[in-house]
């Protein structure tokens, strides 16, 4: 990819994606876009998709390796650095109730999504990507699953689109439900855990939490965010298990189709998931050494988070450039049906789980 003679063209592809990503950061900071809690990642994939459906054919093919580099190596590095947003202390702060609800939501959503995908006769890759995004942390989870599932770029973009749409709906729905008294059956702690364990994106949780509790006087906004970050931490073990299961499944399929020797394939381990966990442990150590109360107070944390967000935005933008309207048409409405059904499960099932399980821990 970076061999002599092709290095320049590869760098041109990376630079193109970087320029789009800078534009995504600028647009995401526009007041109207900011009010929708649309992160640079989401703006980036939108810009990439606009480019894919307008000027994509004018892109020199020699630049494509640079774009692929952004969807692979830059993406994995971004997922590893995402660990700097989390610490083990945050897990201890909210305790076993949030961890339990998060674990049930994550496992339940993935298994339910897989079953629904089979009923809808949706391909396995799109099913897994959409279910993982709904289960854990939206676009970031879809990006994390992409190197493990190894699906086509447009399927990743479709999965991202579904979780963004329903996550955004949730972000506005939860505060409406709260003000209308539909969540009166929950305590403030339960509302926070319900919000953090069921909304798709970290930005969606922050937006909904702040709308319900602007000053965090009730503890809803802060506890919801911490609950969400615990859910994000579950991305690593999910990816490791997913990698082992998919490797075994694909080896079995290959063996049945091409004989016993075809099944002897190397198991793909998502090493970046271990890096993600390692960074969380390192961040926890840094928090202890510097004696600060939150990750935001750790030196250089803000700069690292900014760099990480930019890298993930580059990955999203690059994926967007491989997504045309024609590919959405080929996928059909089934991915959105699946995401919609999982949305109903998260809103309804998450409410019931929070209402009846959390009191058991008190």
Buried (B, 14 or more C-beta within 10 A) or exposed (E): EEEEEEEEBBBBBBEBBBEBBBBBBEBBEEEEBEEBBBBBBBBBBBBBBBBBBEEBEEBEEEBBBBBBBBBBBBBBBBBBBBBBBBBBBBBEBBEEBBBBBBBBBBEBBBEBBBEBBEEBEBBBBBBBBBBBBBBBBBBBBBBBBBBBBEBBBBBBBBBBBBBBBBBBBBBBBBBEBBEEEEBEEBBBBBBBBBBBBBBBBBBBBBBBBBBBBEEBEBBBBBBBBBBBBBBBBBBBEBBBBBBBEBBEEBBEEBBEEEEEEEBEEEEBBBEBBBBBBEBBEEBBEBBEEEEBEEBEEBEEBEEBBEBBBBBBBBBBBBBBBBBBEEBBEEBEEBBBBBBBBBBEBBBEBBBEBBBEBBEEEE
